[in-house]
Amino acid sequence: MTLSASLACLWFVLANILAMLPSRRSHWPQAYALIAAGLPILGLVIYQHGIWWGLLVLAGAMSVLRWPLIYLARWIARKLGRG
């Protein structure tokens, strides 16, 4: 297994462990850390394995971090005047 695939698997395991831990601040600090760590890993996956594997990892990460994406979509819609 390549380094990028190993790091992506480790990121997914860590994300699931963090989601199971109780949090008073609704997991937002963990989400920010996962996003910051996940972007370079995604770039490495795309570099080593190509765009299709990168899109697959991106889809998995989007399913794990769905609430930050929902809030981002709502914020963009509000800024564009559609919300």
TORLORO-66457 format. One record per residue (C-alpha): residue number from 1; x, y, z; residue in one letter. Coordinates in nm, 3 decimals. Example, Ala and Ser with C-alpha at 12.3 -4.5 7.8 and 13.67 -1.06 7.14 Angstrom:
REM TORLORO-66457
REC, gutor, px, py, pz, lumlum
REC, 1, 1.230, -0.450, 0.780, a
REC, 2, 1.367, -0.106, 0.714, s
***
This chain:
REM TORLORO-66457
REC, gutor, px, py, pz, lumlum
REC, 1, 0.000, 0.000, 0.000, m
REC, 2, 0.137, 0.341, -0.089, t
REC, 3, 0.198, 0.620, 0.158, l
REC, 4, -0.098, 0.825, 0.038, s
REC, 5, -0.340, 0.532, 0.066, a
REC, 6, -0.210, 0.450, 0.413, s
REC, 7, -0.249, 0.812, 0.525, l
REC, 8, -0.601, 0.829, 0.381, a
REC, 9, -0.701, 0.512, 0.567, c
REC, 10, -0.548, 0.647, 0.888, l
REC, 11, -0.736, 0.976, 0.837, w
REC, 12, -1.067, 0.789, 0.802, f
REC, 13, -1.001, 0.581, 1.114, v
REC, 14, -0.906, 0.893, 1.311, l
REC, 15, -1.215, 1.077, 1.187, a
REC, 16, -1.440, 0.795, 1.304, n
REC, 17, -1.269, 0.777, 1.643, i
REC, 18, -1.306, 1.154, 1.689, l
REC, 19, -1.674, 1.133, 1.594, a
REC, 20, -1.734, 0.879, 1.871, m
REC, 21, -1.579, 1.097, 2.142, l
REC, 22, -1.810, 1.327, 2.338, p
REC, 23, -1.758, 1.697, 2.278, s
REC, 24, -1.898, 2.011, 2.436, r
REC, 25, -1.830, 2.225, 2.129, r
REC, 26, -2.012, 2.004, 1.876, s
REC, 27, -1.693, 1.862, 1.722, h
REC, 28, -1.607, 2.181, 1.529, w
REC, 29, -1.241, 2.201, 1.641, p
REC, 30, -1.195, 1.838, 1.537, q
REC, 31, -1.358, 1.911, 1.202, a
REC, 32, -1.119, 2.200, 1.138, y
REC, 33, -0.821, 1.980, 1.222, a
REC, 34, -0.950, 1.700, 0.997, l
REC, 35, -0.998, 1.943, 0.709, i
REC, 36, -0.649, 2.088, 0.757, a
REC, 37, -0.493, 1.741, 0.765, a
REC, 38, -0.711, 1.596, 0.491, g
REC, 39, -0.640, 1.845, 0.214, l
REC, 40, -0.268, 1.760, 0.179, p
REC, 41, -0.351, 1.389, 0.200, i
REC, 42, -0.609, 1.432, -0.077, l
REC, 43, -0.351, 1.612, -0.290, g
REC, 44, -0.104, 1.330, -0.234, l
REC, 45, -0.363, 1.068, -0.328, v
REC, 46, -0.440, 1.255, -0.650, i
REC, 47, -0.069, 1.289, -0.726, y
REC, 48, 0.011, 0.921, -0.667, q
REC, 49, -0.307, 0.747, -0.783, h
REC, 50, -0.484, 0.984, -1.018, g
REC, 51, -0.801, 1.186, -1.022, i
REC, 52, -1.047, 0.895, -0.995, w
REC, 53, -0.900, 0.763, -0.669, w
REC, 54, -0.879, 1.122, -0.549, g
REC, 55, -1.248, 1.174, -0.621, l
REC, 56, -1.328, 0.853, -0.434, l
REC, 57, -1.131, 0.972, -0.129, v
REC, 58, -1.295, 1.315, -0.158, l
REC, 59, -1.642, 1.157, -0.163, a
REC, 60, -1.557, 0.957, 0.148, g
REC, 61, -1.425, 1.265, 0.325, a
REC, 62, -1.736, 1.460, 0.227, m
REC, 63, -1.954, 1.191, 0.380, s
REC, 64, -1.755, 1.207, 0.705, v
REC, 65, -1.752, 1.589, 0.717, l
REC, 66, -2.104, 1.647, 0.585, r
REC, 67, -2.210, 1.918, 0.832, w
REC, 68, -1.927, 2.159, 0.750, p
REC, 69, -2.021, 2.114, 0.384, l
REC, 70, -2.389, 2.179, 0.453, i
REC, 71, -2.304, 2.498, 0.642, y
REC, 72, -2.067, 2.604, 0.363, l
REC, 73, -2.339, 2.551, 0.102, a
REC, 74, -2.587, 2.752, 0.310, r
REC, 75, -2.334, 3.034, 0.354, w
REC, 76, -2.263, 3.047, -0.020, i
REC, 77, -2.635, 3.049, -0.099, a
REC, 78, -2.687, 3.334, 0.148, r
REC, 79, -2.400, 3.534, -0.004, k
REC, 80, -2.541, 3.484, -0.353, l
REC, 81, -2.883, 3.601, -0.235, g
REC, 82, -3.062, 3.270, -0.281, r
REC, 83, -3.115, 3.181, 0.081, g
***
